[in-house]
Amino acid sequence: MFRMQTVDVLFLCETNSATSLMAEALLNQRGDTRIRAFSAGSRPATTLLPEAAAVADKLNAVLLHSASARSSGLSTVDIGAM
């Protein structure tokens, strides 16, 4: 029997405070269950841009990462697992 493999997608940006978080949320929400999205920043911001939260709210996308839960940086992402 053919088994579908899970694909991990990493959205990487500098601050991880807007677009990468929205991309992660939208792909996890609307994507296939075989796809898992993550986001990280090379220099992560400590706060989420309010505009990103407003847009995500309009799209009914849940931004799973609060400032405290967000990756502390690219070094915390297991790229070998990606």
Buried (B, 14 or more C-beta within 10 A) or exposed (E): EEEEEEEEBBBBBEBBBBBBBBBBBBBBBEEEEEEBBBBBBEEBBEEBBEEBBEBBEEEEBEBBBEEEEBBEEBEEBEEEEE
